[in-house]
Amino acid sequence: MNSKSIYLADLTHTGIVLSSNVFPLSIGLIAAYIKEHRNDITKCELFKYPEDFSQALEKRPPDIVGFANYSWNFAISCAYAKQIKLRWPETIIVFGGPNYGLATDEIKIFWEKYGDFIDFHIVKEGEEAFLKLFDTLCEFNFDIGKIKKNEINLGNVHYLGKKGIIIGESLPRIKLEDLPSPYLKGLMDKFFDGNLCPLIHTTRGCPFKCAFCTEGAEYYNKVYQRLDNLEEELRYIAKKVKGQKDLFISDANFGMFKQDKDKAEILAKCQEDYGYPKYIHVSTGKNQKERVLEVVQSLNGAVSMAASLQSTDTNVLENVGRSNISIEKLVDAGKKATTQNTGTYSELILGLPGDTFEKHKQSLRDTINMQFDNIRMYQLILLPQTQLNSPENRIKYGMQTRLRIIPRSFGEYKLCNEKFIAVEREEILISSNTLTHKDYVKARELDLTVEMLHNGGGHAEVRGVCNVYGLSWFDDIIIPFFENRRNFSPEISQIFDKFVEGTSDRLWNNEEDLEKDVAQNISEMLLDDRGTNEMSTGKATAFFQQFSQINSTVFLLLKNALEKRRLLNTTLVKYLDELERYSRLRKINFLEFDKNIVDSFSIDLECLEKHKYVITPDQIKLPKSKKFELLHSNKQQSLIKQYSKEFGFNFDGLGKMLMRYPHIHNLFRKSQAIA
C-alpha cells in the first residue's frame, strides 16, 4: 500500500494580530498517535497559518485533511473545506473537536448545512477514533461511498450515510500515558517561530459538572493524569523556544491533584536550568486550594492563583451546578496567595441563570474585596455540548441571544488564486427573565470600569491609599467613577459610548446577516486597527490615549472620599498631588523605554514602591525635595521587546496585550534616586 498523506490543520486567523497564538496541540497529539501506530503507511503534516496551508495544498493535495473544530476557527476551516472539495473532490475531509452539538436537532442541522463538504466528524476524544477511521478507509480503499453505503459503525465518528446520519458508538477514554508526545516526535518543531507559545497538557477531564462548560459532560468527569515523559518534553521545549518565555497548559484544574506536586517540581527544575517558563498560563484547581497554593508558590511567580467563582450568588451557582465547589475555600486561598506575593485572579460570567445587575455588581464587589489582582469578566456564551445550551433551558430562563464576531477572528484568504472570506461567530446571551438588556449593557459598562481601573494594577497607588485610610477601593472609587462616567469629560464619556455601541450594535440575529455585513466591509475591518473587541479597545483607549485624564479623575475621587470622612488636610493634599504626578509619569507611554524621566519629589519613591503604596505620607517624607529618575530596568525592556514583537504597536494588539497579561504593572517605570 502506498503511503497516505494527511494534513491536519488547527488554523488561526492572521489579521492585525494572531487570533490564536498557541501551538496546535490537539492535532499534534493525533499526528503523534498516527505516527506511533501507522508510521510506515502515513505522512502527516501540521498547519497553523492559513498561508502555509494554502501553499501546501497547491503544491500537493493530500489524501485526508483533518480540521480541528473550535468556535474560533470553524468558519475558516469550513471555507477551506469547501475550496478543497471543489478542487480535489477525492480528498477526504474530517472535522473533530468540541464545537459540535450532540443533541439530536443540533446533529441534524449540522449535517444539513455542512454535509456537502465534510465527510466525517469525530466527537469526544480523537486520537483512537482518527486511527480507526484511517484503518477503515484503508480497508475500503478510500472509497467513502462504500463506507456510507454499508453504514459502518465508527467509534466516536458521525457521518452522513446513504439513509441518514450514522452515529458511531462511544469509545473508551484514552489513558494519557498511551499518547506519545508530539514535541518529542519533532512534529511541533516548525511552530517554534517566536510568534506562537508552546501548549502542553498534563491532565484530561474535569470532575465538576458546570452547566456552561463542555467538560461538564459525564464523559469527561474522570480525570486522567500524565507524568511520563513530561520532563523530557519540557526540556525539549525549553531548548527550542524563541521569544517570550510563556507556556500554556490546557489542564482544567492544575494544582488540585496530588500528582501536580511532582509536575510542579519538574517545571521548577526546568525554570532553574533554562529560565523557562517565565509565565505559565493555566486554570488552577477549584478545590484542594491549600495544595493548589503550595503548587503555585513553588513556581517562582509564574502562575497566578485562580478562583473561578463565575458568581458569588448562591442561587446563580446552584442553577449552573457549582454547588460542589467551596467559595469560602477559594476565597481563603486567594487571600493567602495575595499576602504571599502570588498573582491572583478570579472569573465571573455575566448572565448566568438567575443573574441580575445587582447580583453581578455584588460579585464584582466580593471578588475585589477578596483582593484578587485581576477579575476576568465574561459574557455567557451558549456553547455546543453544554447543559445550558438546550431548548428546555433557553425557555426556562427566558434566554435572548445574538451572534457576535469573535474578536480578531476574521480575514480574507486565498487558495489557487481565489479569494474567500471567513468570519467566526459565537452566540452570547443579551438578556434573560432576570436580566433585562438595559441592565445587561449597564453591567457590561461596570465591567469595563473594573477593567480600566482595577485589572493590571494601573491605579495601585490609589488602592494603596485606600488601604491606609480605611476606604473601599470598590465602593469609594470604582462605583463613583462608574456612576459619573458621563460627567467627567467628553473623552471619558466617549470611551463608554463607543463601548456601548460595540456591545449593542455589533450583534446579529443570524449567520447570514453577519456574513453579509462582513463581506461588504471586510476591507475596512482588516484596516481598522481598533479591532472588534469592545472591552480591549476601551481599555487600550483608557491606557494609551486618555490615561492622564483618567488618572487625575481617580485621584479626584480619592480626595472626595477622604474629605467626606474628614481625613483630608493640607499635608495629605500635597502628598496626593505628588503621588498623582508620579503615577502619571511612570505609566504615560510606558512602552517607550528609551526616554527616561527625571523629576523632583519630596517623598521617597523607592520606599513607596517597596511598601506597594501602603504607607503613610509621614513615613516617606523627605527633608527636602530630591531628584528621581523613572526608568525601565533591563528586564522590563526585554519584556517590552517580546510583547511588542508578539502584539505589535497597533491599537488592537495593544488592547490584546493589556487583556492577556495580568502582570502588565510589571512594565511600568520604576524610580531610582539620583545622587
N, C-alpha and C positions, 0 to 999 in steps of 0.2 A: 504493500500500500504506500502510495506517495505521501510525503509529509504534508499535513494540512496547515495552512496559515490562519492564525487567529489574531485579530486586532481587538484589544479591549480598551475602551475609552471612558474615562471619567472626566468629562470636559468642563472647562471653566470659561466663562465669558472674559474677554480680554479687551475691555474698553479703556477708559482713562486709567483705571486700576483693575487688578485681577479681582474677580468676584469671589474666587476660592483660591487661597494661596497655600494649600497644604498638599503633600504628596498623595497620589491616588491609591491609598492603602487597600480599599476594597477590591479593586481589580488586580492589584498586586498579589493579594492573597489567593485569588482564583488562578492567576497565571502561575504562581509558585506551586500550587496544588497540581495543576496540569503538568507542569514541568517535572514534578516529582514522580508522577504516575504514568505519563504518556509522552515523555520527552523524545522518544525515538520516532514518533509519528506526528509531532506538532511543532510549530514555531510560533511563539507568542510575542507580540509587541504591545507595549502600553502607550497610551496617549493622554495628555492633559490639555495641551494647547490646540485649538482648532486649526491653526495654520499648519502645524506639523502633521495633523491628522489628514488634512486635505492633500498635502504633498505626498504622503504615503499611499493614500487611496489612488491618486492619479498615477503614481509610479507602478503600483502593483495591487490591484483589488484582492482582498483576502477571501478565503472560503467562509469564514464566520466573522461577524462583527458583534461584539458584546458591549452594551452600553450600561453604565451604572445609572440607575434611575433614582435621582433625588429631586426634591422640589426646586432646587436651584439650577438644575441642568436638564430637566426633562424636555423643555421646548427645543433647546439646541440639539439634543440627542435625536428628537423626532425629526427635526429639519434635516439633519444628516441622513437619518434612516430613509427618509423619503427620496433624497437625492441618490442614495446608494441603490435602492430598489429600482429607481427609474433607469439608472445607467447599467447596473450589474444585477439583474433580477435573480441570478443564481446564488448570489451571496446571501447567506442565512443571517437574519437579524435576531439577536437575543437581547432582551432587556432584563434587568434584575435590580431589585432594591426596594426600599420601604415606601416609595411614592406610588403605591398601587393598592387601591381599596380591595378589601376582602369580603365585603358584603355582596350579596347576590346581584343587586342592582348596579353596584359600582363595577363589578366584573363585566356585566353585560354591556354597560355603557362604554367601558374601556375598549372592548374588542370591536364594538360597532364603529368607534372613532378611529382606532389605530390598527385594526386587524389587516388592513391592506398592505402595510409595510413592516409590521412587527410579526415575526413568526412564532416566537416563544417568549414568555415572561417567567422568570424564576422568582419565586416568593420565599420569604424567610431566608435561611442560610443558603449560600450559593455555591460553595466550593464542591461539595459532593454532587449536588444537583447538576452543575455545569459539566462535571466529568461524566456522569451517567448520560446526560443529554448528548455529549460528544460521542460516547460509545454507541448510543442508539443511532445517531446519524451515520456513523461508520457502518453499522450493521445493515442499514438501509441504503448504503452507497450515496448518502447525502441527498436522497430523494424525499423531501419533506411531504410531498403529495402522498406517498405510500404510508408514511407515519400517520398523517391525518386520516387517511382512509381506514387504516387499521385501528385508529383511536388508541394508540399505545399509551399506557399509563406511565408517566414520567414523574418520579418523585420531586416534589416542590416545584413543579413546572405546570403552567397553564398555557393553553394554546387553542386556537380556533380550528376545530376539526371539521369534517365534511357535514356533520349533522348538528353541530353545536360546539359549545365551549367544553374543552376537556380539562378537568381539574385533577392534577396528579395527587397521589397520596402524600401525606406529610412524612418527610424523612426524619430519622432520629437526629437529635442535636449532635454537633461535632465537638469533640474534645480538642481544646486549643493546642494541646501537646502534639496532636496529629497534623497540625498545619505548619508547613515549613515557612521560614522567613523569606519574604520577597527581597529584603535587603541583602541577606547573605547569599542569595542566588544571583545577585547582580542585576535583578530586574528593575531596581529603582535608581540605578546609577545615573541615568540620563536626566533625572529630576534635581540633582544637586547643582542647580544653576544660580544660586544666590537669590532667587526670587520666591521659591517655594520653601515651606518649612516641613521638616520630616513629621510624619504622623505614625504612631505605633499603637498597639493595643496590648493590654495585659489581662483583661477580662472580657467576657462577652455575656450579656444578660443583666437583668436587674430584678431584685427581689420585691420591688414595690409595684403597685398596680395603679399608677396615676392615670386618670381618665383622659388626660390631654397628650399623653406620650405614647409613641409607637412601641416602646419597650415595656409598656404596662400590660401587654397581652400575656396570657398564661404561657404561651410558647417560650417566652424569654425569661420566665421567672427563676429558672435555675441558672446560677452563675457559674461559669466555667473559668478556671484560672490558668494562667500561663506564666511559667518561670524559666523553663528550659530555653536555652539559647538567648535569653533576654540580654544578658551581659555582653555576649558576643555581638549581638545585633546593635546594642547601644554604642559599643566601642567602634564598630564598623561605621556607624553614622557619624560619630564624633570626629573621626579621622577625615571624613569626606565633606562635612557640612561647610558651606560657604555663607558669608554674610551674617545675618542676625543669628544669635545663638539660641533660638527658640525651639522648643519641642512640644508637639501636640500629642496628647494621649486620649484615645477615644473612650476610655473607661467611664462608666456612668457613676461610680461610687468609689473613687480612688481613696485609699487610706482606710477604708472601713473594714477590710478583711485582714485576717492575721497574716496572710501571705504578703500583704502590701509592705510590711516592715522589711522583708527581705528585698523586695523590689526597690524600696527607698534606699537601702544600703548600696545596691548596685548603682542606682542613679547618683548617689553622693560620691561614690568612688570614681565614677565617670567624671563628675564635676572636678574632683581633686586632680585627676590625671590629665584632663583635656580642657578644663574650663567650660565644659558643655554638659548639660544645658544650663543657660543662664536663666531663662524663664520657661516654666512648664505650664502649658495651658491644659487644664483638666478639671472635670467636675469632681469635687471631693464628696465623700460619703455623707449620707443623710442621717445615719445613725452611727453608734460607736464613736462619738465625737472625741472622746479622750484619746482613742487610738489614732483617729484622723489627725488630731492636733500634734501628736507625737511624730507622726509620719511627715507632716508638713514642716514642722520645725527642724527636722533632720536634713532638709533640702536647701538650706542656706538662702532662704528668702525667694526661692524660685517659684514656689507655689503659693497662690492666695487661698486662704481658707474660705470655703463657700458654705452658705446656709441657704439652700434653695427653698425658701419659705413659700413663694408664689402668692401667699396672702397670710395675714395674721388673724383673720376672722375664722372662728371655728366652724361656722355654718358653711362658709365657702369651701373650706378644706374638706369637710365631710362630703360635700357634693362631688368632689373630684377624687375621692379615695385616698386622701392624705392623712387619715386619722391614725395610721400606724407609725407616723413619724413624730418624734418628740420635739416640739418647738422649743420647750424650755431648755433641753439639752443642746439644741442648735444654737440658741442664744448664748448660753453659758460658755460654750466652746468658742463662739465668736468673740466674746468679751475677753476671754483668756488669750486668744490669738492677738487681739489688739494690744493688750498690755505687754505682750512679749514680742512686739515689733514684727508680727507676721501679718502680711497683707490679707485683707478680708473683703468679701463681697457677698451680697445677698441677691436673690432673684425674685421678682414679683411679676405676675401676669394680670393685666387689666382685663376685666370682662368675663372672668370665670363665673359659672352658675351661682347666682345669689349675690354677686358683687354689686356695689353701688359706689357713687363718688365718695361718700363719707367713709365707707369701708376701705377704699383704696387709699384715701388720704391718711387714715389711721395706720394702714400697713406701712406707708412711707414714714410716718412719724415713728412707728415702732422700730423699724429697721435702722433708721438714722440715730434714734436714741440708743439703740443697741451698739452703736459705734462702728457699724460696718463702713469700711472705706468707700466702697462703691455699691450702688444699687443698680442692678441691671433690670430695666423695666421693659417688659414685652407686652405686645398685644396678643390676644388669644387667636391662634391660627388653627383652623379646622384641618387637621392632618388625616390622611388615609390611615387605616388600621388603628384608630384610636376610638375609645368608648364614646367620647363626646360627639364625635362625628357620625352620628346615627340619626335617622329620621325621627326616632322617638325622642331623643334628647333635644333636637332642634325645636320640636314642637313644645316639649315640656318646659324649656327655659326661654321660649319666645326669641330664639336667636335670629337676628338680622345680620346678614353678612354681605360683603362686597369683595371684589377682586382688586388686588393692587399689584404693581410691578415689584418684584423682589429687587431691593437695591443693588445697582451695578450689574444686574443680570439680564442684559440685553445687548444686541450687537448685530452687525451686518457681516456676513461671512461669504466665502467663495469656494466653489468646487468646480473644477473643469470650466473655469471662466464664467460660471453662472453665479450671480449673487443671490443670497437669500437672507431673510431677517429671522431672528429668533428672540423671543422675549419670555422670561419666566414670570409666572404669577403665583400668588398664593391667596387663599380665601381667609379673610380676617373678620372677626366679629366687630360690628359697629354699634350694636345696641342689643338689649335683651329685655325680658319682662321686669328686671330690677334696675337696669341701667339705660336711661334714655340716650339718644345720640348726642343731645346737647351736653349731658353730663359726661359722656364718653370723651367728647372733644375737650371739655374743661379738665378732665382728669389727665388727658394727654398733655395739655399745657402745663399742668402741675409737674408731670414727669419731665418735661423739658426744663422747667425751673430747677429741679433737683439735678438734672444732668449738667446744667450750666454752672450751678453754684457749688454743688457737693462733690460730684464724681470727679476723680482725678486730683483732688486736693488743691484746686485752683484758688480757693479762698481760705486756706488753712490758718492764716494769720487771724482772721476774724473769728473763726471757730475756736482758736486758742483763747482769745479774749473772752468769748462766751463762757468757756470753761472756768476761767479765772474768776469771773464776776457772777457766776451762777445764772447766766442767761441760757435760754433754749435756742440752740442753733436752728432748729426746725421752726418753732413757733414764733421766735422773736426776729428771725432774719429771713428764712426761706418763705414762710407764709406771707409776711408783709410784702416781700418782693413780688410774689405771685399775685396777691390781691391788688397790687397797684401797678401791675406790669404795663398797663397802657397809659399810665400817668407820669412816668418819669421823664421820658423824652420820645420824640418821634422815632429815633433809631432803635431804641429798645422795643417800642411798640411794634415796629415793623418786623422785628425778629419773630414775635409771636403771631403777627398777622400772616406772614409767609408760612409759618409752621402750620397754622390752621388751614391755610389754603392747600398745603401739601397733604394734610391729614384728611380733609373732607372732599377736595376736588379731584384728586388723582385716584379715584375709585371707579370701578366699572361693574355693571350688572352681569356681564357675560364675557366670555373669552373672545367672541367675535368682535365686539365693540373695542375691547382693549387692543387686540391685534391690529384692527383697522387704524386706530389712533396712532399707534406706534409706527406703523408702516408709513403714515402720512408725515410723521415728524421725526423719523429716525436720524436724519442728518443733523437737525438741531439738537437732538438728545445726545448724540455722540460728541458734539462740540461743547455742550453745556457742562463745564467742569464743576457745577454745583451738585450734579447727580440727582438721584430720585429718593434719597433717604432724608426725610424732613428733619429727623432728630439729629443726625450727624451734621447736616447743613446748618441747623440752628446753633448747635454747639460750636462749630467752626466759625460761624459769624460772630458769636459772642467772644470767642477767644482771640481770633486773629484780626477782627475788624472793629469791635466795639469794647475791647477789654477795659480800656481806661475809663470809659463811661460807666460800665457795669461795676468796676472796682470801686469807683467813687460812690456809686449808689449803695453798694453793700456797706461801705463804711458809714454812710449817712444813716442807714437803718440801724447800724450798731450804736451810733451816737444817740439816736432817738430812743432806742431800747434802754440804754444806760440812763438817759435823762428821765425817763418815766419812773425808774427806780431810784432816782435822786442820787445816782452814783457818779454823774458826770461833773468834773471840775476842770479848772484851767490846766492843771498839770496833765490830766488824763486826755484832754482835748489835744494838747501839744503832742503827746505820745502817739495818739491815734493818727494825727496828721503825718507824723514821720513814718508810722507803720504803713499808712496808705501809700505814701511815696515809695517806700521800699518795696511794697507788694507790686506796685505798677512797674518799677524799674527791673525787677528780677524776672518778670514774665512777658513784658512787651516784646514782641518779635523774638520769642525765646529760642527759635530755631536758628537764629543768626548768632553763631558763636565766634565770629571774627571781630566783633565790636564789643569790647568790654566797656563797662560803665563805671565812672568814678563820681562819687558824691559824698557830701559830709553829713554825718548823723551825730546826734547827741545820745544815742543809745547803742549798746554793744550788740551789733548784729550777729556776730559769731556766737555769742552766748544765747541770743534769742533763738537762733536756729538749733542750737544744741538742745534746748528745752522744748523744741517743737511749738514755740509761741505760747506755751502755757507757763507764763511767768509775769509777775507784776512789774510795772514801769520802774519803780524804785530799785528793783533788783538788777536792772541793766542800765541804769542812768550813768552816763559818763561825766567826769568832772568838767570836761569841755568837749566841743564838737571834734569829731575825728573823721578822717577820710577813709572810705571803704571802696574797694573795687568789687563790683559784681561781675562775676565771670563764670564760664563753664570749665569744669575740670577736663582733663584728657579723656577720662572715662565717659563723661557726658558728651563730649564732642564725637567720640566713637559711636555712641548710641544714636546721636542725631544723624550721623552719616548713614548708618544702617537703616534707620527708619525712613530717611529721605530717599534712599535707593528703593526701598520696598514700596513706599506710598507716593513718592514724588512730592512736588510742591503745588500741584493743582488743588483746587478747593475740596473736591470730593475725596481726594487722597488724604488731605489734612484732617477732614472730618472722620474718615475711617480710622486714622491713626489715633485720634483722641478717644474714639469709642472703643477701639480694640485693646488698647494698652492702659490698664488701670494704674500703672506706675508713672504716668505722664509727669507728675510732680517732680520726679527724679531728674527731669530735663531743665527745670528752672535754674536760673543762675544762683550761685552761692556767694556769700560775702567773704571778703578777705581784707583784714585791716592793713592799711598802708602805713608803714613805719614812718 
